[in-house]
Amino acid sequence: MQVFDRVRERKAVPEVEAAEFALGLKLFSEVLLRHRREPLFAELLPHVGAFMRKLKRRAAVQV
């Protein structure tokens, strides 16, 4: 629930999409980390990491 609240408070996406975004990102990230050594997922890891850093910086600026 904290993830949902943070996404909503920081206005990372429109409020009507906040729950979908937070849940999807959380579920995808967990699977990505679990399979990070597999070639398909290993390719995505740096890009998802960069996206998360940008998202956190953007959200921090809007608080």
QUIDAWO-V28970 format. One record per backbone hydrogen bond with DSSP energy under -0.5 kcal/mol. CO is the residue of the C=O (numbers start at 0). NH is the residue of the N-H. Records with the same first field share a line. If there is no record, write none. Layout:
CO->NH / NH
This chain:
0->4
1->5
2->6
3->7
4->8
5->9
6->10 / 11
7->10
13->16 / 17
14->17
16->20
17->21
18->22
19->23
20->24
21->25
22->26
23->27
24->28
25->29
26->30
27->31
28->32
29->33
30->34
32->35
34->37
37->40 / 41
38->42
39->43
40->43 / 44
41->45
43->47
44->48
45->49
46->50
47->51
48->52
49->53
50->54
51->55
52->56
53->57
54->58
55->59
56->60
57->61
58->62
59->62
